[in-house]
Amino acid sequence: MSVEVNGIAHIQLTVNDPDRCIPFWEKLCHFLQMKTLIKGEGVVYCIGSRTGILVRGAPSGKRDRSFDQDRAGLHHFCFRARSREDVDAIGRFAAEELGAKIVHAAEDGSSFAPGYYSVLFEDPDGIRVEVNHVPGKGHLGEGGRLGPGGAGPRNRFP
């Protein structure tokens, strides 16, 4: 037996610089039409847009390591946008309003999936956030690797 899940309910992030990161994340979440459910000393939890993001400050005695996407743990996570225009708007907001480090501006990434389009940026602690748009059903639809007549799984990452 298997179970199909209904997406990701929430993501919890722990940050070293809560004074900078918590306002960054709350402002980003509000731009993504999420609402603040919890806001307190060193924590914010926003919900909406079919997900939740909780950000909390690491205890002061555990803030000695900066985020490193090549260590075990989170590499990045990706919000799914409804259109390429939404990806562009979020990229502009991240750069202009949040002062985020833009790893790559909105660009074609069709090597990942047909029509893949994304922007990648970092929060003040260096946690990477991607926003993408893939038209239709992506790899599961017509012309996709796992869709009808598709080539099937790859044996390497793009």
N, C-alpha and C positions, 0 to 999 in steps of 0.2 A: 504494500500500500504506500502511496505517496500523497502529499498534501501540497496544493498550490497556495502560497501565501499571497497576501494582498498588498505587497509593497513593504516599505520600511516605515514603522510607526514613529520612531524617533531616533535621533543620534545624540549621544552625550559626548561632549568634548571637555577636556581638562586643559586649562591654559596656565602659563607661567605669569602672564602680565594681565591680570583681570581688570586693572584700571583702564587699559587700552582695549583689550579684547572684548569685554562684555558690551561696552557701547557699540563697538564695531558690529558684533553679531546681532544685537538688538535692532540696530538701524538697518542692517541687511535683511533680517527677517521681516521687518515692517515693510520694506520695499517689495518683498515677495508675498505680501498680503497675509502675513502671519500676525498674530496678536500675542502680546505678552501675557502669559498665565501666571508666572512666578517671577518676582524681581526682589532680590534681597542682597544682603552683604555677600559679595563675591559670587553671585549666581543670577542667571536669567534663563527662563524657559519660555520659548515662543511656540505657538501651535497654529496650524492652518495650512492651506495649500496641500492637504493630505499628508502632512508630516509634522514633526516636532523637532526642535533643536534646543538642547539644554547645554549651556556653557557654564562651567564653574571654575573658579580659581583653584589651582593646586595648593595644598597646604604649604605654608611658607617654608617648611623644612624640606620640601620636595621640588623646589623650583630651580634646581641646580643644572638641569639638562634642557637644552632647547630642542624643539621638535626636529626630527630628522626622518624624512620620508623613506630613507633606505634602511632604517632599523625595523625590527619586528613591530607590527602594529599598523595603524592607519597610514596608507599611502596618500590617498585623497578620497573625497566623495564627490558625487556628481548629482546636481539637481537636473531634472528633465524639464525643459522649457517647451511651451506649446508652439513656438515658431522661431525662425531665425531672427526675426525682428526683436523678439523677447531676449534672445541671447545677446544681441547687440546692445539693447537697453540696459541689461544687467551689467554687461562689461563696462559701459560708460559710467553707470552708477558706482560700480566698484572702484573705478579709477578716480572719478571726479569728486564723488561725495564721501567715499570711505578712505580714499588715499591708499587703496590696496596696491600691493606689488603685483603687477600684471605679469604673469609668467609667459602667457601668449595671448595676444588679442584674438578676437573672434576669427576663426579660420576653418577652412574645410578640413575634415578629417576622414574622408571617404575610405581610407585604408582600414578604419575600424568598423564601419558599417556604411551601407549605401546612403548618401546624403548627410552623413554625420557632420555637424557644425558645432563648434564649441569655443568657449573662452575659459581660461584657467588663471586663477589669482590666489593670493595668499592673505591670510589674516595677519595681525601684528606679530603673532608668535611663529608665523611661517606655515601654519596649517593650510594645506591646499584645498581649494574649492573649485570644482568645474561646474559649468552649466552647459548643457548640450541640447540640441534638437536633432532628432532623427525622424524623418518623415515616415508616415505609414507604420508598418510593423517592423521596420528595420530588418535584422537578421531572420526574423520569424516570418516575414512576408515574401511576396513575389520578388525574385531576384536576390533574396537574402541567403546566406550560407545555410541556414536551417529551415528555410521556407521550401515550398514545393519545387522540386527539381534543383535545389541548391547543392552546393559542393560538399556540404557537411562541415564538421569541425576542422579548424586549422590544427597544424601540429606545432605552431609557434605563435608567439605574440607579435603583432605587427611591428 
